[in-house]
Amino acid sequence: MNKHQTPSARDVSAAFPVDTIRAMFPALQQAGDFIFMDNAAGAQIPQSVLDAVTNHLVAHNVQRGGRYGRSVAVDQAIADARESVALLINAYSPAEICFGMNATSFIRLVSLGIGQMLGERDEIVITDMDHDANIATWLALAPAGAKFKWWRMRDDGNLHVDDLRPLVCERTRLVACTVTAHSIGSIVDVAAVADIAHAAGAEVFLDCVHYGPHGLIDVQAWDCDYLVCSGYKNFSPHMGFLWGRFETLKRLPTFREDFIPDEPPYKVEAGTFIYENVSGMDAAVRYLESIGRNFLAENNRSRRDNIVAGMNAIRDYELVLAREMLAVLKGCGATIYGVADEARRNERVPTFCFNIGTLSPQMIVEAMAEMQIGIRDGHMYAPRLMKRLNLSMDSGAVRASLVHYNTIEEVQRFGETLRAIIARLS
């Protein structure tokens, strides 16, 4: 047992069925010695998700909206997926769930609509900690008359709501921020963001792409107005979804063909999306439910109860992984960007952005790849954050990102390998 684990951490680690979970993922079973630590760029999928995609392509790979059985089955599959995703995020109604290609396209769709409704409320608050998709997309509204205020990350690696308050006023149209930084793993107090924005009559747009696999999403508790996710980080194939309050989506100007109903979700889902991957997202939610059933004593719990239990268990286990990874990186002398204080690890997910002295991030990542550990280097699609951290866009930093199918043993092997690489390259 690693010396950095407390009894509480040992209990959590022992209770979480990581070996059983890993057996559900074909990629993990076929990977041999390879360690997946680039999960922030996309997670692996369980067999049940693969089966759902295959079943769709074999059993009813046709267009929806027809009167024959296979087409009716597509309509039902989409309806089932809407219900599952609505339960995953605690939406008020499945009709608020809109499916499409990815989160970025949905951010652009919402921004184009909001750009037509600015009026006297022409100010948008954006952050320097976000993925550029949730920054540049809003900055593109400048020709429409939008003005921008920057909510900046503090030196402690997180956004503070006290810094948001003076930025919000009667002219604020929207506050756009991440739930969790995809680059450095910091978690934002988005419920407090909503309190501040709504008190001024503004709306809140949340990029939940990176938080999705790590913790419980609850749009009702967060009191946000819009939220986007990408399925490929949530153990499903490539797809994305947008949630918005029904009346908010109903007011939002969108492009639609004349025969499309002018109400959500249809007015948002222009064209054909990838139905088989939506079926995969449905199965991914059910996979997360199956984890939750391991932690509930009663068998008559609701699907949402299972999701809550599953995501809470994942969160507790990942806090153990985060503690171990922080200890490893500090032991290697790494500069950790974001929340580096072990006592504050509840403010982060196990996504770590770091550098080792003057060593090239690219060389570290290539050396890790030779040792069968997949991590990433670069600017992480966050040019403003790189500037904030005084890092070059050309070199950036190293990122290692874990999810709940990673293990303590993998973290330890990562540490041993990193120490050997440092010794060789220094």
N, C-alpha and C positions, 0 to 999 in steps of 0.2 A: 504494500500500500504506500502510495506517495506520501512523503512527510508533510506536504502542504495541505492534505485533506484533514478536515476536522471530523469528529464523529458524526456530526450532522451531515456533512458532505458524503461520508461513507454510506450513511443510511440511504440518502437520496440516490446515490449511484447504484447501490445494491438493489433498491426497489424498482428502479427503472429497467424495463425488460429490453435492453439494448441488443442483446444477442438475438432474441426472438424477432425484434424489429429488423435487424440487419438481414435476417434470413428471408424477409419479404421483398428485398430489393435485388433483382437479378444482376444489376450492374455491380453491386458490391460483391456478390457471390462469384462473379466471373473476373473480378479485377485482380485476383492474386494478391501481390504485395502492395499494389497501388493504393494510396490514401487520397480520398477526395477531400481537399481542403480549399476548393474554389467554389463552394456552394453559393456564395453571393452572386456568382455569375450564372447560376442555375443548379437546382438540386436534382438528384436522381429520382426515379419513380418506382413505386412498388409494383409488384406483379399484378395486383388487382386493377391498377390504373392502366397498365399495358393491356390487360384483358378487356377492359371497357372500350379502349380505342379499337382494338382488333374486332371486337364484337360489332361495333358500329360499322366498320368498314366492310365486314363480311355480311352482316345481317340486314342492314338498312342504309347503305351508302347511296342515298338518293336525296333529292331536294325536298325540303319541308313544304307544307301547304297543299299537298295532294290529297285525294280521297281514297287512295289505295293503302293497303296495310303498312307497307314499308315506309311510306311517307308520313303516315299518321304516327308511326313509331318514332320518327325523327322529332316531330312536334312534342311528343311525350317526353323524349329524352331531354330536350331543351327545357321543358317545364320542370322536369325532375332536377336538372342542374340548377335552375334558378332557385328552386326551393332549398337545395343543399347549400348554395352559396349564401342565400339569405340567412340561413341558420348559422353558417360559419361566422358571419359578421354581425349578427343580430339586427338585420334590417327590419323595418316595419312591415314590408311586404315584398314578396318575390318579384313583383312588377317593377321594383326599384333597381333590379339587377340587370345590367346591360352587358352583353358579351361582344367581344371584338378581337382584334389582332394583338394589342399590347397596351400597356399603361400609357406610353408616350402618345400614341394616337388619340387616346381618350383625353389626356391633358390638353392636347391641341384642340380637340373638338369642343371641350368646355371653354377654353380660352377664346376661341372664335365667337362662341355664343355670348360670353360675358363682354367681349369687345364691342358688341352691338348694343349693350345695355349700360354703358358706363354713366352717362349723364353727369350730374353733379358729383356723384360718387366715382371719382376717376383715379383713386389711389389704390395700388396693390402692394401689399407687403410680401417681400420674398426674403430668402435667407441665403447666407453664403456657405451653408453646410449641406445643401441639397444636391442631388443629382442634377446635372444641367438641364435635363428634360423638364424639371419643375422650376426652372429659372428662365432659360432662354425662350421657352414657350410663352411665358407671360411678358417678357421684355419685347417680344414681337408685336405686342399691342401698342407700342409707343406711337406708331402712325395713326392709330385710332384715338389718340388723346390720353392714353393711360400714363399715369405718373407712378413712380416707384419709390418705396422706402425699404431700406435694407435692415433686416433683423440679423445682427451679427453674432456669431459664436464667440463665447468668451475663451480666455486662455485655458480654462479647465476642461475644454473639449465638449461643451454642450451649449445649447440655446437656453437662455433664462427668460422666463415670462416677465420678470421685472423690466427687462430691456424692451419687451414688446409694447408695454402699456403706453409709453409716450409716442409711439409710432402710429397708434390707432386713433382715429378721430371721426368726425361726421362726414369726412370725404372718403373714408376707407370703403372700398368696394369688396375687397377680398384679402384674406390672409392665406398664403399658400406656403405650406411647409411639409417636411417629412415627418413621419412617425418615428422612424429610426434611420439614421444616416447609413447609407449603403456602403460608405467608404470606411468610416471609423466606428460604426456600431452604436453611437450614442442615441438614447431614447429620449424623446421630447414629451413633455407634459401637455399632451394635446387637448385634454379636457379643460385645462386652464387657458389654453389658447382660445378655445371656443367661448369660454366665459368672457374674456376680454373683447373678442371680436363682436360677439352678439350684443354686448352691452352698448356698443357703438353703432349697432345696426348693420354690421358687416357680416360676410359669410366666410366659411373656412373650407379650404380645399386641402385634403390630406393625401400625400403620396405614401401609401402603405405597402409598397412593393417589398421593401426589405424587412419590414416587421412581420409580414404575414406568416412565415414559417416558424417564427420564434415565440410568439405570444398570442394571447387572446385578443381578438378584434371585437370591438363593441361600439358600433356607430351610435347607438342610443346613449350609452354612458359617456362617450366622447362628445356627443352633441354636435358633431360636425355636419356639414352640408353636402360635401362631395368627398368621395374616396375612390382611389384607384389601386388595383393590385395586378400582378402578373402571375399567372398560374405556374409558369415554369420554375419559379422559386418556391412554390407551394406544393411540390411533389406531383405536379401534373405536367402534361406537354405544354408547348408554347401556345399561349393564348392570354387574353387579359380581360378584366372586367371593370366596369364603372358602377359605383353605387352613388345615388343621390336621393335626397328626399323627393317623394313623388311629385309634390307640387312644384318644387324647385326645378326638377327636370321638365315638368310640363311647361314652365315659363321659358325655359332655355331655348333660344333660337338654334335650330339645327338644320342641316341640309336633309331633305327627304324627297323621294319621288311622290308625285301627287296621290298615288294609290296607297301610300303608307299612312296608317293612322297617326294623327298628330298628338300622340301621347306615349309616355314611356311604357315599356322599353323600346317599342318599335321605332319611334322617331329618332332614336339614338343609334340603332343598329343598321346603318346604311349598308346595303349589299349583303352578300353571303359571307358568313364567318366560318371558322373551321369546326364543323359540328362534332367530328370525332374527338377533337381536343376538349370541347366542352363536356362531352361524356367523360373524358378523362378527369376533368376538374371535379365533376360530380363524384367520381370514384375516389379522388384524393381527399375530399371532405369525409367520405365514409371511412377511409383509412384512418384519418385523425380521430374519428368517433371510436374506432376499434381500439385505439390506444387508451382512450378515456374509460372504456368499459373495464379495463384492468384495474382501475382505481376507484370504482364505485361499488359499494356493498350491495346495493339494490339492483334488481334486474329490470325494473319498470321505469327507469329514468327516461327522460325525453332525449331526442337527438341532440338538442342544444346542451343539455346536461352533460352528455358524453363528450361533446366538443370542448366544453369548459374544463372538464376534468382532464381531458387529453392535453389541451394546450397548457394548462397549469402544470401538469407533470413534465411536459417538455421544457417549460420555462425553468422549473426547479432543477432539472437535470443539466440544462445548458448553463445555469449559473455555476455548477460544479466544473463544467468544462472551461468556463471563462476564468474561474479562479486558477485552474491548473495552467491555462495558457498564459495568463498574466505572470505567474511565477516563472514559467519557462522563459518567456521573453525578457523579463527582468534579469534572470540568471545569465542570459546571453548578452546583457548590456544594451538591449535594444532601446531606441527612442520610440515610445508608443504614442501615437497620435490619438487624441480622444481621451476617454476616461481611463486613466492608468492606475488610479487608487483602488486597491483591492476592496477596501471598505465601501466603495461606491459602485461596485460591479453590478448592483441592481439597476444602475442607470445605463447599462449597455447590454448588447447581445454579443455572442461569441464571434464577432467579426473584428479582426485586429489589423490595423494599418500601422506599419512600423518601418524603421530603417536601422541598419547596423553601422554606426559610424560613417565612414566615407565609402563603404563598400557599395558597389553598384547594385541597385535592386534587380536589374536584369540578370546579372551574374549569379546572384543568390537564387533567383527563381529557376534559372537554367540548371544550376547545380542541384537544386531540390528535385527537379524533374528527372535528372539522371538517377536520383535515388528513389524514384517512384512516389514522389509526393507532389501533388498538383496544387500549386498556389499561383498567385498572380502579381504582376508588377505594372506600374504605370500611373496615369493620372486619375484613374477610376471614374472617368467621365464627370469630373468635378473640378473644373479649372479655377473657379473662385476659391474653393477650399484649398487647392494646392497653393494658390497665392497667399491665402491666409496663413498657411503653415510654412511659408517661405520655401516651398519645394518647387523644383523645375517641372514644367509640363513634360519635358523630354524624358526625365528619369522617374519622377514621382516617388513612389514608395512601394513597399511589399505589402500584400494583403493575404492573410490566411483567414478563411471563413468556415466556421463549423456549424453543423446542424445536429439534430438529435440522434442521427445514426452514427455519428462519430463517437470515439471512445477515449477514455483516459489513456489507454495504451497507445493509441495513435498520437495523442498529444505528447506523450513521453518520447515516442520515436521521432516525432517532429523536432523536439528539443535536442535529442542526441545528434540528429542529422545536422541541425543548424549549427551546433557547437563545432562539429567536425568541419563544416564548410567554412565557418569563420576562421578556424585555425589554419585551413588550407589557403584561404584567399588573403588573409592578413599579412 
